[in-house]
Amino acid sequence: MSEAPTEAALRELALTREEYQRAVLLLGRPPNPLELGMLGAMWSEHCSYKTSKRLLRQLPTQGDRVVLGPGENAGVVDLGDSLLCCFKIESHNHPSAIEPVQGAATGVGGILRDVFAMGARPVALLDAIRFGEPTDRLQRHRFARVVEGIGFYGNCIGVPTVGGETYFDDAYGGNCLVNAMCVGVAGRDQLVRAVAKGPGNPVLLVGAATGRDGIHGATFASVQLDEGAEERRPAVQVGNPFLEKCLMEACLEICGHQALVGLQDCGAAGLTSSCSEMARRGGVGLQIDVARVGRREVGMTPYEVMLSESQERMVLVVERGREAEFQRVFERWDLRSDVIGRVIAEPELRILEQGTEVGSLPLAVLVEGFLERRPESRMPPALAERTAMDPLELPPPWGPKEAWLRVIASPNCADTTWVQRQYDHQVGDDTVLGPGADAAVLRFKGRGDGIAMTVDGAHRCSALDPARGAAMAVAEGLRNLAVVGAEPLALTNCLNFGDPDQPEVMWQLEEAVRGLAEAATALGIPVVSGNVSLYNDYGGQGIPPTPVVGMVGRLPISGPLIGPGFKEAGDRIVLIGDHSSNLTGSEYQRLAHGLVAGPAPDLDLDRERAMAAAVIELVRAGTLHSAHDLAMGGLAVALAESCVRGGLGARVHLAELEPPATRPGARYAQLFGEGPGRYLLSLPAGRLSALERVCSDHAVPFTELGTVGGDELEFTGFARISLAMAAAAVERSLPQLMASG
């Protein structure tokens, strides 16, 4: 009989004493060390979602175009004419914090496998990354190495990285965020499920040989980081994109084969999770002989084999007697494929070593035996004081011109070409709009349509009102799709939070999921996949609540698409939506006053839906020359971006907006406020009547602000800068920071 593990041993497995005792009760005996390791991995927060699962049931997951929702490797929506779109976003935060290149690279590799495991060819990658202030040398190093890792993997495997978001904030100094999203397409007859069926059918492990890298990766992702984090470096996987390219092509070749039963990525918790989840979905069990698993290191124990997270591996179940057909395909791609076990009728995961049983766990215990957690939840006591503050009462530290230049030169608002030039965003030759646009757009060869995609977050608003912040991320995703003329199909989410055992963090998580559910429901955008990343803490200091939303939409493509840059001198500049009277959570507030405080901006989801419909109609009708979502930096940054990208100046009349109140920051709120629900458009004067008609039909407000042209950017009577000065501030900020060593 196995001895009871020590507290230190349980901590290593991310298990509590109560959970160990539950395992003993459910099994009717103490688990042996192998079984305990497998339970620790599968009951970890990373694999079980034991804290968040009950909350995620609020999310709307059904829709007219939803083919498969949460529970599979990736969500699937119908694009019409037998074409499907598969997509998902996941985190690789802890690994990237201690080994930035491989942490980021294997995050990309893992999300790619989630998509091609469905039978879909990956066509695009996006990322959402956040770091501490780039004035800090360590943060610059970590940022540069993460970008290197993302580019290394995506470029080598030949999938374009077409967009994303990059933010810097002191709050991420100890725990960076690296979220990767992948979008793929598949014919309906290529779709594969991650399921095991048919007792007697063989189980194959394909791809890389198994090593000791990544052991306890899932449990590592379920605990806080601390000063000893460097000792966890062996838990970070090592990626090989060239091998994964071969694995991807081989898997896509066999998808649709009539003898293929199921296909699953071998990711977090390695063979333990992939085998147990496939079997549980199929209502069967699996018997695995670890002696048949190809290894790249000698002396590996069954524990190490079953919990290794070595990359570039897939598990598949095929019909009995047909395994040689599949092995020939893998051999042609120079890939190892081992028959490591078989399907059994008993619903358990049975582990053998050279025919001798070394462990066996019922799947009901291994996959679903964990206790759903309900940690204490309460609103942070200081939050009411922070949200009661009025940012407009604070006197501006700079004049309008200096404030404008400082905000547009902030790394959070400035041009990110330094990042994007390290990614190949044109490989495949289907990218119509890439980095720099509000949403990326890819075409389908031989069809008249394409897909748009974006990834967005609103962590500053979430820090003050998590529900509102999550809802704002959904609304911004909708706006980003609208400005390219795309109608949203579905969304995926990555919920990045601190330690849920802290009541304030648990409250943030509950509120964020509630806001996400309310926004997705109100806007009619189902949630088809996602990821929850908890314990993003360093030394007891957690990150702000950071819900990140990835969204995919469909649009017709009959010619060139418009972007955010102004196009013609003399065009009229129009604001769709209301002016901003709130500086809460803005980049200006952070730079000018070093704080995030005030009431969260109002969000009218019904109006967001109506405005998006109006903008989509205007874009598709060819009424506009440019369209841009107002987000980070507000109107002042959106105007600067449209001018710099178009190489044209502009004159905007603030008097056309509602006159400001007498509070010191009121005029600055019009320029730098980041309230939702606003678009900056340009169009020929002769088309204003068409715009007015569409806005009237959708009952949305608009204001004509000014005119495109000249070599200056001017808010009349308030601030003016030259186009050259604006371009220098926008384009040089990040490269200069990164060149500082």
Secondary structure as the mmCIF struct_conf table of DSSP 4:
data_model
#
loop_
_struct_conf.conf_type_id
_struct_conf.id
_struct_conf.beg_label_comp_id
_struct_conf.beg_label_asym_id
_struct_conf.beg_label_seq_id
_struct_conf.end_label_comp_id
_struct_conf.end_label_asym_id
_struct_conf.end_label_seq_id
HELX_LH_PP_P HELX_LH_PP_P1 SER A 2 THR A 6
HELX_RH_AL_P HELX_RH_AL_P1 GLU A 7 GLU A 12
TURN_TY1_P TURN_TY1_P1 LEU A 13 ALA A 14
HELX_RH_AL_P HELX_RH_AL_P2 ARG A 17 LEU A 27
TURN_TY1_P TURN_TY1_P2 GLY A 28 GLY A 28
BEND BEND1 ARG A 29 ARG A 29
HELX_LH_PP_P HELX_LH_PP_P2 PRO A 30 ASN A 32
HELX_RH_AL_P HELX_RH_AL_P3 PRO A 33 MET A 42
TURN_TY1_P TURN_TY1_P3 TRP A 43 TRP A 43
BEND BEND2 SER A 44 SER A 44
HELX_RH_AL_P HELX_RH_AL_P4 GLU A 45 SER A 48
TURN_TY1_P TURN_TY1_P4 LYS A 50 SER A 52
HELX_RH_AL_P HELX_RH_AL_P5 LYS A 53 LEU A 56
TURN_TY1_P TURN_TY1_P5 ARG A 57 GLN A 58
BEND BEND3 LEU A 59 LEU A 59
TURN_TY1_P TURN_TY1_P6 ASP A 64 ARG A 65
STRN STRN1 VAL A 66 LEU A 68
TURN_TY1_P TURN_TY1_P7 PRO A 70 GLY A 71
BEND BEND4 GLU A 72 ALA A 74
STRN STRN2 GLY A 75 GLY A 80
TURN_TY1_P TURN_TY1_P8 ASP A 81 SER A 82
STRN STRN3 LEU A 83 SER A 91
HELX_RH_AL_P HELX_RH_AL_P6 ASN A 93 ILE A 98
BEND BEND5 GLU A 99 GLU A 99
HELX_RH_AL_P HELX_RH_AL_P7 PRO A 100 PHE A 116
TURN_TY1_P TURN_TY1_P9 ALA A 117 GLY A 119
HELX_LH_PP_P HELX_LH_PP_P3 ALA A 120 ALA A 120
STRN STRN4 ARG A 121 PHE A 131
BEND BEND6 GLY A 132 GLY A 132
TURN_TY1_P TURN_TY1_P10 PRO A 134 THR A 135
BEND BEND7 ASP A 136 ASP A 136
HELX_RH_AL_P HELX_RH_AL_P8 ARG A 137 ILE A 157
TURN_TY1_P TURN_TY1_P11 GLY A 158 GLY A 158
STRN STRN5 THR A 161 PHE A 168
HELX_RH_3T_P HELX_RH_3T_P1 ASP A 170 TYR A 172
BEND BEND8 GLY A 173 ASN A 175
STRN STRN6 LEU A 177 GLY A 187
HELX_RH_3T_P HELX_RH_3T_P2 ARG A 188 GLN A 190
BEND BEND9 GLY A 198 GLY A 198
TURN_TY1_P TURN_TY1_P12 PRO A 199 GLY A 200
STRN STRN7 PRO A 202 GLY A 207
BEND BEND10 ALA A 208 ALA A 208
HELX_LH_PP_P HELX_LH_PP_P4 ALA A 209 ALA A 209
STRN STRN8 THR A 210 THR A 210
BEND BEND11 ARG A 212 ARG A 212
TURN_TY1_P TURN_TY1_P13 ASP A 213 HIS A 216
HELX_RH_AL_P HELX_RH_AL_P9 GLY A 217 PHE A 220
TURN_TY1_P TURN_TY1_P14 ALA A 221 SER A 222
BEND BEND12 VAL A 223 VAL A 223
STRN STRN9 LEU A 225 LEU A 225
TURN_TY1_P TURN_TY1_P15 GLU A 227 GLY A 228
HELX_RH_3T_P HELX_RH_3T_P3 ALA A 229 ALA A 235
BEND BEND13 VAL A 236 VAL A 236
HELX_RH_AL_P HELX_RH_AL_P10 PRO A 241 ILE A 254
TURN_TY1_P TURN_TY1_P16 CYS A 255 GLY A 256
TURN_TY1_P TURN_TY1_P17 GLN A 258 ALA A 259
STRN STRN10 LEU A 260 ASP A 265
TURN_TY1_P TURN_TY1_P18 ALA A 268 ALA A 269
HELX_RH_AL_P HELX_RH_AL_P11 GLY A 270 GLY A 282
TURN_TY1_P TURN_TY1_P19 GLY A 283 GLY A 283
STRN STRN11 GLY A 285 ASP A 289
HELX_RH_3T_P HELX_RH_3T_P4 VAL A 290 ARG A 292
BEND BEND14 VAL A 293 VAL A 293
STRN STRN12 ARG A 295 ARG A 295
BEND BEND15 ARG A 296 GLU A 297
TURN_TY1_P TURN_TY1_P20 VAL A 298 GLY A 299
HELX_RH_AL_P HELX_RH_AL_P12 PRO A 302 LEU A 307
BEND BEND16 GLN A 311 GLU A 312
STRN STRN13 ARG A 313 VAL A 318
TURN_TY1_P TURN_TY1_P21 ARG A 320 GLY A 321
HELX_RH_AL_P HELX_RH_AL_P13 GLU A 323 ARG A 332
TURN_TY1_P TURN_TY1_P22 TRP A 333 ASP A 334
STRN STRN14 ARG A 336 ILE A 344
BEND BEND17 ALA A 345 PRO A 347
STRN STRN15 GLU A 348 GLU A 353
TURN_TY1_P TURN_TY1_P23 GLN A 354 GLY A 355
STRN STRN16 THR A 356 PRO A 362
HELX_RH_AL_P HELX_RH_AL_P14 LEU A 363 LEU A 366
TURN_TY1_P TURN_TY1_P24 VAL A 367 GLU A 368
BEND BEND18 PHE A 370 PHE A 370
HELX_LH_PP_P HELX_LH_PP_P5 LEU A 371 ARG A 373
TURN_TY1_P TURN_TY1_P25 PRO A 381 ALA A 382
HELX_RH_AL_P HELX_RH_AL_P15 LEU A 383 ALA A 388
HELX_RH_3T_P HELX_RH_3T_P5 PRO A 391 GLU A 393
BEND BEND19 LEU A 394 LEU A 394
HELX_LH_PP_P HELX_LH_PP_P6 PRO A 395 PRO A 396
BEND BEND20 PRO A 397 TRP A 398
HELX_RH_AL_P HELX_RH_AL_P16 PRO A 400 ALA A 409
BEND BEND21 SER A 410 SER A 410
TURN_TY1_P TURN_TY1_P26 PRO A 411 CYS A 413
BEND BEND22 ALA A 414 ALA A 414
HELX_RH_AL_P HELX_RH_AL_P17 THR A 417 GLN A 420
TURN_TY1_P TURN_TY1_P27 ARG A 421 GLN A 422
BEND BEND23 TYR A 423 TYR A 423
TURN_TY1_P TURN_TY1_P28 VAL A 427 GLY A 428
BEND BEND24 ASP A 429 ASP A 429
STRN STRN17 THR A 431 LEU A 433
TURN_TY1_P TURN_TY1_P29 PRO A 435 GLY A 436
BEND BEND25 ALA A 437 ALA A 439
STRN STRN18 ALA A 440 ARG A 443
TURN_TY1_P TURN_TY1_P30 LYS A 445 GLY A 446
BEND BEND26 ARG A 447 GLY A 448
STRN STRN19 ASP A 449 GLY A 457
HELX_RH_AL_P HELX_RH_AL_P18 HIS A 459 LEU A 464
HELX_RH_AL_P HELX_RH_AL_P19 PRO A 466 ALA A 482
TURN_TY1_P TURN_TY1_P31 VAL A 483 GLY A 485
HELX_LH_PP_P HELX_LH_PP_P7 ALA A 486 ALA A 486
STRN STRN20 GLU A 487 ASN A 496
BEND BEND27 GLY A 498 GLY A 498
TURN_TY1_P TURN_TY1_P32 PRO A 500 ASP A 501
BEND BEND28 GLN A 502 GLN A 502
HELX_RH_AL_P HELX_RH_AL_P20 PRO A 503 LEU A 523
TURN_TY1_P TURN_TY1_P33 GLY A 524 GLY A 524
STRN STRN21 VAL A 527 SER A 533
STRN STRN22 ASP A 537 TYR A 538
TURN_TY1_P TURN_TY1_P34 GLY A 539 GLY A 540
STRN STRN23 GLN A 541 GLY A 542
HELX_LH_PP_P HELX_LH_PP_P8 ILE A 543 PRO A 545
STRN STRN24 THR A 546 PRO A 556
BEND BEND29 SER A 558 GLY A 559
HELX_LH_PP_P HELX_LH_PP_P9 PRO A 560 ILE A 562
BEND BEND30 PRO A 564 GLY A 565
BEND BEND31 GLU A 568 GLU A 568
TURN_TY1_P TURN_TY1_P35 ALA A 569 GLY A 570
HELX_LH_PP_P HELX_LH_PP_P10 ASP A 571 ASP A 571
STRN STRN25 ARG A 572 ILE A 576
BEND BEND32 GLY A 577 GLY A 577
HELX_LH_PP_P HELX_LH_PP_P11 ASP A 578 SER A 580
TURN_TY1_P TURN_TY1_P36 THR A 584 GLY A 585
HELX_RH_AL_P HELX_RH_AL_P21 GLU A 587 HIS A 593
BEND BEND33 GLY A 594 GLY A 594
BEND BEND34 GLY A 598 GLY A 598
HELX_LH_PP_P HELX_LH_PP_P12 PRO A 599 ASP A 602
HELX_RH_AL_P HELX_RH_AL_P22 LEU A 605 ARG A 620
TURN_TY1_P TURN_TY1_P37 ALA A 621 GLY A 622
BEND BEND35 HIS A 625 HIS A 625
STRN STRN26 SER A 626 ASP A 629
TURN_TY1_P TURN_TY1_P38 MET A 632 GLY A 633
HELX_RH_AL_P HELX_RH_AL_P23 GLY A 634 GLY A 646
TURN_TY1_P TURN_TY1_P39 GLY A 647 GLY A 647
STRN STRN27 ALA A 650 VAL A 652
HELX_RH_3T_P HELX_RH_3T_P6 LEU A 654 GLU A 656
BEND BEND36 LEU A 657 LEU A 657
HELX_LH_PP_P HELX_LH_PP_P13 GLU A 658 PRO A 660
BEND BEND37 THR A 662 ARG A 663
TURN_TY1_P TURN_TY1_P40 PRO A 664 GLY A 665
HELX_RH_AL_P HELX_RH_AL_P24 ALA A 666 PHE A 672
BEND BEND38 PRO A 676 GLY A 677
STRN STRN28 TYR A 679 LEU A 683
HELX_RH_3T_P HELX_RH_3T_P7 ALA A 685 ARG A 687
HELX_RH_AL_P HELX_RH_AL_P25 LEU A 688 HIS A 698
TURN_TY1_P TURN_TY1_P41 ALA A 699 ALA A 699
STRN STRN29 PHE A 702 VAL A 708
BEND BEND39 GLY A 710 ASP A 711
STRN STRN30 GLU A 712 PHE A 715
TURN_TY1_P TURN_TY1_P42 THR A 716 PHE A 718
STRN STRN31 ALA A 719 SER A 722
HELX_RH_AL_P HELX_RH_AL_P26 LEU A 723 MET A 738
TURN_TY1_P TURN_TY1_P43 ALA A 739 SER A 740
#
